[in-house]
Structure formats: C-alpha cells, structure tokens
C-alpha cells in the first residue's frame, strides 16, 4: 500500500458471488450454446440459473449494500465525462464502487442478459427442444426471438470483451487491481477518496431470501404449474 | 429392316428418355421448398413421439407406430432435393452440404438407418426398443443440423 492510500471494503459477498458465478455460467452458456443439440438440455438448465441470478442482482440493486445499488453508481453524464478524463489522464480513480462508466456498463450488461435469457425462454431449435414458454407464442414469433437470442449473444460477447479490456486497462495503466477487489471485496483507494462515502452493508440473509424469491419465480416460469 | 426398326426404337427410346428427363428437371427453388416440406413433416411426426419420450404426453403405441413409419419413409425423401443446382438458393443449408458431400451422405444414411430401427421397434409395439431407437434418431437429426444447417 503506497503512501496516501487506504484499504476499503466495497463489494459485499452477494455481489462477488454473483459476479463469479455469472462468469462461470456465461462461459458454460457460450460453450453449450455452440456445441450442438447434445448440450441443449444443460444449456437451458444453466440459463434458468443465469436468469435467477440476474433477477437477484436487479433486486440487490435496490435493496443491497451501498455500492451494489443502482442509485449509487448510475451517475449523471457530467460525472461520466469527468470519469473519462480521469481514465485518459491515468490518474487513480477516486471512486470507491463502480466508476460512472462502469456503473452504466453494469446496467447495460444486466439488460442484455435479461434479453438473452428472456428470448431463450421462447426459443426453439427446429428439433425437439423448445424454451419453456415456446407454447405461448407462434412458431414464427419464436423463430424471431431465436434470432434475437443468437444475435444478442454476439452483443454480450462484445460487452464482456469491453468489460475485460477496461479492467485490464485499470490494471496496466492505473495500477488498480479491480479483479483482486472482486475476489476480496477490498479496494485500495486514495485516502481522500474514501473519506466521503461510508458504505453500508446489507445482510447476506436478505440476499439469500431475495435469491430464493427469484429462483422460485424462475421455477414457476419454467414449470408453469398453474 | 430389322436394324432400321431397332434404330428407330432406340431413337424413340432415347428421345423419350431425354424428354422425360427434361420434364423431371425440377426448378431449384421448388426443390428447396420440397425438401423443406419434408423437414417440416418430419417435425410433425417426430414431435409427438418426442413429447411421449419426455413424459409430456402419455405413451400411445399406435400413434408411435404410425408416426415412426411415416418418419422412416420421410427420412429417405429430402436428400435428392439437395441437388447442386440448389446451391445458390436461399435456405439454411450450409455450403458444406455441397462441399463435404461424403459426410453429408453419411449423415443422411445414419438418419435412414436410425428411423428404420425406430419404425421396426414401433411396429413391433416394443416400447423399450422405441425408447432406445428414439435417442439415435434425435442424435442423427441433431448432428446433421449442427454440421449442415445454419442457425
């Protein structure tokens, strides 16, 4: 730790677990989606898990810890420009949580994942496997949603790539270890940056309850027992 | 005299053959529509068996026997529709259909063989045999789609 730096806990356990589970599932979805019809059943099951996780993260964005909340990281355009200047000047960033650009990226990624899982529910493979909500719509509509499912995945790859490049930029040019922080939850920050914000951490039990709620919601969507 | 007659007969046969062949020259876009129709019908008769295999519908040996027999016949129909003349037509057929013809033929043969097994088991009202053969049919469909059909 350099002079004038301080270590601050910013990411709670639910955010970190969400992030790394999503990374693993995303890799699996990529693999199973491209590996042909033999993998489709597992692709669908893992997709339900992604949907439950994304819905959980959205709820956590309203009810979670300080730096998990949308209100804490969806910043005004002026802040985004300010952030861009920091990045280009390679000055250590004064943001404890997501920086303004990263914050918007979180929202875009979550929305793209919602589109991806949502269209997947209605998709078909012109064979024996249909999404659990395929029965509710016409084949033509399902075909259109399947195309969106395919193209939106390319968008997701692009977004994930941009996310990765940004994190590597922080590591290479700004000496900021964002990847480590996503494991430990602790960030090294300029001493003056941390002073302003005192993070409040929500109970992990609340996270567990919310995750149970979203998992149940996905279960009901998939099984439609009513 | 006999040779003249023979020559005439040969000429008529050749002309007749030629004209028949000309009649048989189905337009490429029609061929594409026809092979797609076969695929759609395969879906029609495969779907109900698939639902029974998944447990989404009760097993009905009569429906399975009828559908499997249709499938066995349908499985032989699409292939001459992948004529080289259809290469430029708009369809989901990958270029490999026309470049990797040996592999495509093997995939076609596999489907014919697997649907024949399914048909035999279905007509024998052998549910365990149907379940075993169905996996082979589904795999044959899937692997050919994976290799030769655009998403």
Interface residues (C-beta under 8 A of the other chain):
Chain A: X36 X37 X38 X125 X126 X127 X128 X146 X150
Chain B: X43 X46 X47 X50 X138 X139 X141 X142 X143 X145 X146 X149 X151
